[in-house]
Amino acid sequence: MPHKSGFVNIIGNPNVGKSTIMNTMVGEKLSIITSKSQTTRHRIMGIVNTDDYQIVYSDTPGILKPNYKLQEKMMRFVGTALEDADIVLYITDVVETFDKNQQYIDRLAKIEVPVLLLINKIDLSDQEKLEKLVDIWKKILPKAEIFPVSALNNFNLDVVFKRIIELLPESPPYFPKDSLTDKTERFFVSEIIREKILLNYQKEIPYSVEIEIEEFKDTEKLLRIRAIIHVVRPSQKGIIIGHKGQALKKTGTDARIDIESFFDKKVFLELFVKVNKDWRDNDRPLRNFGYNS
């Protein structure tokens, strides 16, 4: 039986469940998940291997209209994902409007690779509304295969997975067979810390933050990490730290627990906060933070 390999790229608007679907398909939590938009900033690959195939999933940022360079680079990740896909998973849900970011739907209608359109969150709808929704999407993207799913309840994702395997092109593996992702350990530490900031802080704070892993020392019994939380304004630094450092302490504790679970090792985590006024609109720090597209 010929070996199959391919890039299965996941795109869609914010908060439709892309990262949850990616993590479920891979079987590991590689993408952080919160209820806030712009939770995913990078293109994150998750790799599934068997003797017969290799599926390289890519989670991508939610589609938006950029307001600064960071968001422009996030949208380039989406554009690249449309260009190099062997299969596209376009994720929508039962509540979003059809014409949101129409230019990407227009691009989907023109691409030649298979498009699997997943209507997520069907647990929030009923059969009649869902059937109407499917009919509308059939008219908008007539070449797409439509799958109603519930990522929360893991409903129908097994059917999507089987279809992906059927559609994979014949190819040798693109990555070593023991690979799970293309990202480094430092990347996942920074994402775990950023996830806790998304969960623990409100308003503009999570969108003004980036994480730099300044030190990562892995010894036999302990993982020592020093991370810098970059913010845009001095007032944000005060909010991140909180009264007598309590807010920063909580973020550090929450992150340490998840990092220990991720690495299955005791962790000593130090967090510092630094004002970096223009990092979202400055090419140099953006490159340093991994936004190289």
C-alpha positions as CSV (number, residue, x, y, z in Angstrom):
1,M,0.0,0.0,0.0
2,P,1.5,3.4,-1.0
3,H,2.4,5.8,1.8
4,K,0.3,9.0,2.0
5,S,1.3,12.4,3.4
6,G,-0.2,15.8,3.2
7,F,-0.7,19.2,4.7
8,V,-4.2,19.7,6.2
9,N,-4.6,23.4,6.9
10,I,-7.2,24.7,9.3
11,I,-8.6,28.2,8.6
12,G,-11.6,30.2,9.7
13,N,-12.8,33.3,11.6
14,P,-12.0,33.8,15.3
15,N,-13.8,31.7,18.0
16,V,-15.2,29.0,15.7
17,G,-13.3,26.2,17.3
18,K,-10.2,25.8,15.1
19,S,-7.8,25.1,17.9
20,T,-10.1,22.7,19.6
21,I,-10.5,20.7,16.4
22,M,-6.8,20.8,15.8
23,N,-6.0,19.5,19.3
24,T,-8.6,16.8,19.0
25,M,-7.3,15.6,15.6
26,V,-3.7,15.5,16.8
27,G,-4.6,14.0,20.2
28,E,-2.5,16.6,22.1
29,K,-3.0,20.1,23.3
30,L,-0.7,22.0,21.0
31,S,-2.8,25.2,20.4
32,I,-3.9,27.2,23.4
33,I,-7.7,27.7,23.8
34,T,-9.7,30.6,25.3
35,S,-12.9,32.3,24.5
36,K,-11.1,35.4,23.4
37,S,-10.4,36.2,19.7
38,Q,-6.8,36.3,18.5
39,T,-5.9,33.5,20.9
40,T,-3.9,31.8,18.1
41,R,-1.2,34.1,16.7
42,H,1.1,31.7,14.9
43,R,0.8,28.8,12.4
44,I,1.1,25.8,14.6
45,M,1.7,22.3,13.1
46,G,0.6,19.1,14.7
47,I,1.7,15.8,13.1
48,V,-0.1,12.5,13.1
49,N,1.9,9.4,12.1
50,T,1.2,5.8,11.3
51,D,3.1,3.3,9.2
52,D,0.8,4.1,6.3
53,Y,0.4,7.9,6.4
54,Q,1.5,11.2,7.9
55,I,-1.0,14.1,8.4
56,V,0.5,17.5,9.0
57,Y,-2.2,19.7,10.5
58,S,-1.8,23.5,10.7
59,D,-3.8,25.6,13.1
60,T,-3.8,29.3,12.0
61,P,-4.9,32.6,13.4
62,G,-8.5,33.7,13.2
63,I,-9.2,35.8,10.1
64,L,-9.3,39.5,10.8
65,K,-8.7,42.9,9.2
66,P,-5.2,44.0,10.4
67,N,-4.7,47.1,12.5
68,Y,-1.0,46.8,13.0
69,K,2.0,44.8,11.8
70,L,1.5,41.9,14.2
71,Q,-1.9,41.2,12.7
72,E,-0.6,41.7,9.2
73,K,1.9,38.9,9.9
74,M,-0.8,36.7,11.5
75,M,-2.8,37.0,8.3
76,R,0.2,36.1,6.2
77,F,0.2,32.8,8.1
78,V,-3.4,32.3,6.9
79,G,-2.5,33.2,3.3
80,T,0.4,30.7,3.3
81,A,-1.8,28.0,4.7
82,L,-4.2,28.5,1.7
83,E,-1.3,28.3,-0.7
84,D,0.5,25.1,0.5
85,A,-2.5,23.0,1.6
86,D,-3.2,19.5,0.2
87,I,-6.6,19.7,2.0
88,V,-8.2,22.8,3.6
89,L,-10.5,22.5,6.7
90,Y,-12.6,25.6,6.7
91,I,-14.2,26.0,10.1
92,T,-17.4,27.9,10.6
93,D,-20.1,27.5,13.2
94,V,-23.9,27.9,13.7
95,V,-23.8,31.5,14.8
96,E,-21.4,33.5,12.6
97,T,-22.6,35.4,9.6
98,F,-21.9,34.0,6.1
99,D,-20.2,37.1,4.6
100,K,-17.7,37.6,7.3
101,N,-14.3,38.2,5.7
102,Q,-15.8,37.4,2.3
103,Q,-12.4,37.7,0.5
104,Y,-11.2,34.5,2.0
105,I,-14.4,32.6,1.0
106,D,-13.8,33.9,-2.5
107,R,-10.3,32.4,-2.4
108,L,-11.7,29.1,-1.1
109,A,-14.1,28.9,-4.0
110,K,-11.2,29.2,-6.4
111,I,-8.6,26.8,-5.0
112,E,-8.2,23.4,-6.6
113,V,-7.4,21.3,-3.5
114,P,-10.3,19.6,-1.6
115,V,-12.1,21.8,0.9
116,L,-13.9,20.2,3.9
117,L,-16.3,22.8,5.4
118,L,-16.9,22.0,9.1
119,I,-20.0,23.6,10.7
120,N,-19.0,23.5,14.4
121,K,-21.1,24.0,17.6
122,I,-24.1,22.1,16.2
123,D,-25.0,21.4,19.9
124,L,-26.2,25.1,19.9
125,S,-28.6,24.6,17.1
126,D,-31.5,22.3,16.0
127,Q,-32.0,20.0,13.0
128,E,-34.1,22.5,11.0
129,K,-31.8,25.4,11.4
130,L,-28.8,23.2,10.7
131,E,-30.3,21.9,7.4
132,K,-30.9,25.5,6.3
133,L,-27.4,26.3,7.2
134,V,-26.0,23.4,5.1
135,D,-28.1,24.5,2.1
136,I,-26.8,28.0,2.3
137,W,-23.1,26.9,2.5
138,K,-23.7,24.5,-0.5
139,K,-24.6,27.5,-2.5
140,I,-21.7,29.6,-1.3
141,L,-19.0,26.9,-1.7
142,P,-20.6,24.3,-4.0
143,K,-17.3,22.3,-4.3
144,A,-16.8,21.9,-0.6
145,E,-17.8,18.8,1.4
146,I,-19.8,19.8,4.4
147,F,-19.6,18.2,7.8
148,P,-21.7,19.3,10.8
149,V,-19.6,18.7,13.9
150,S,-19.3,19.5,17.6
151,A,-15.7,19.9,18.7
152,L,-16.9,20.2,22.3
153,N,-18.6,16.8,22.2
154,N,-16.2,15.3,19.7
155,F,-19.1,14.6,17.4
156,N,-18.5,13.6,13.7
157,L,-14.8,14.4,13.8
158,D,-14.0,10.7,13.3
159,V,-15.9,10.9,10.0
160,V,-13.9,14.0,9.0
161,F,-10.7,12.1,9.9
162,K,-11.6,9.2,7.7
163,R,-12.3,11.5,4.8
164,I,-8.9,13.3,5.3
165,I,-7.1,9.9,5.1
166,E,-9.0,9.1,1.9
167,L,-8.0,12.5,0.3
168,L,-4.3,12.4,1.3
169,P,-2.0,12.3,-1.7
170,E,0.5,9.6,-2.1
171,S,3.9,10.9,-0.8
172,P,6.7,10.0,1.5
173,P,6.6,11.6,5.0
174,Y,7.6,15.3,5.2
175,F,8.9,15.0,8.8
176,P,10.5,12.2,10.8
177,K,8.0,9.7,12.0
178,D,8.5,10.5,15.7
179,S,7.7,14.2,15.1
180,L,4.6,15.7,16.9
181,T,5.1,19.4,15.9
182,D,7.4,21.8,14.3
183,K,7.5,24.1,17.3
184,T,10.2,24.2,20.0
185,E,9.8,23.5,23.7
186,R,10.4,27.3,24.4
187,F,7.5,28.1,22.1
188,F,5.0,26.0,24.1
189,V,6.2,27.5,27.3
190,S,5.6,31.0,26.0
191,E,2.1,29.9,24.7
192,I,1.1,28.5,28.1
193,I,2.1,31.7,29.8
194,R,0.2,33.7,27.2
195,E,-2.9,31.5,27.7
196,K,-2.9,32.3,31.4
197,I,-2.7,36.0,30.6
198,L,-5.7,35.7,28.2
199,L,-7.6,33.9,31.0
200,N,-6.6,36.1,33.9
201,Y,-6.8,39.6,32.4
202,Q,-9.4,41.6,30.6
203,K,-9.8,44.4,28.0
204,E,-6.7,45.2,26.0
205,I,-4.1,43.6,28.2
206,P,-4.0,40.1,26.5
207,Y,-3.7,41.7,23.0
208,S,-0.8,43.9,24.1
209,V,1.3,41.1,25.5
210,E,4.0,38.9,24.1
211,I,6.2,36.4,25.9
212,E,10.0,36.0,25.6
213,I,11.7,33.0,27.1
214,E,15.0,34.4,28.3
215,E,16.3,31.2,30.0
216,F,15.3,27.6,29.6
217,K,17.5,25.1,31.5
218,D,16.5,21.5,31.6
219,T,18.2,19.5,34.3
220,E,17.5,15.9,35.3
221,K,15.1,16.9,38.1
222,L,14.1,20.5,37.4
223,L,13.2,22.7,34.5
224,R,14.3,26.3,35.2
225,I,12.6,29.0,33.1
226,R,12.8,32.8,33.1
227,A,10.3,34.6,31.0
228,I,9.7,38.2,30.2
229,I,6.2,39.5,29.6
230,H,6.4,42.4,27.1
231,V,3.6,45.0,27.3
232,V,3.0,48.2,25.3
233,R,2.4,50.8,28.1
234,P,3.6,51.3,31.7
235,S,0.0,51.2,33.0
236,Q,-0.3,47.7,31.6
237,K,2.8,46.6,33.5
238,G,1.2,47.7,36.7
239,I,-2.0,45.7,35.9
240,I,0.0,42.6,35.0
241,I,1.9,42.7,38.3
242,G,-1.2,43.7,40.3
243,H,-1.4,44.8,44.0
244,K,1.7,43.5,45.8
245,G,2.5,41.3,42.9
246,Q,-0.6,39.1,43.4
247,A,-1.8,39.1,39.8
248,L,1.6,38.1,38.4
249,K,2.0,35.4,41.1
250,K,-1.3,33.9,40.1
251,T,-0.4,33.9,36.4
252,G,3.0,32.3,37.3
253,T,1.4,29.6,39.4
254,D,-1.3,28.8,36.8
255,A,1.4,28.6,34.1
256,R,3.8,26.5,36.2
257,I,1.2,23.9,36.8
258,D,0.5,23.5,33.1
259,I,4.2,23.5,32.2
260,E,4.8,20.8,34.7
261,S,2.0,18.7,33.2
262,F,3.3,19.4,29.7
263,F,6.9,18.3,30.5
264,D,6.1,15.9,33.3
265,K,8.8,17.5,35.4
266,K,9.1,20.0,38.3
267,V,9.4,23.6,37.1
268,F,10.9,26.7,38.6
269,L,9.3,29.7,36.8
270,E,10.3,33.3,37.1
271,L,8.2,36.0,35.4
272,F,9.3,39.6,34.7
273,V,7.4,42.4,33.0
274,K,8.9,44.8,30.6
275,V,7.5,47.8,28.7
276,N,8.3,47.4,24.9
277,K,6.3,50.3,23.5
278,D,6.2,49.5,19.7
279,W,6.7,45.7,19.6
280,R,3.4,45.1,17.7
281,D,4.5,47.5,14.9
282,N,8.2,47.0,14.8
283,D,9.8,44.4,12.5
284,R,12.7,43.6,14.7
285,P,10.9,42.4,17.9
286,L,8.3,40.7,15.7
287,R,11.0,38.7,14.1
288,N,12.5,37.9,17.5
289,F,9.0,36.7,18.6
290,G,8.8,34.3,15.6
291,Y,6.6,36.3,13.3
292,N,8.8,35.8,10.3
293,S,6.2,35.5,7.5
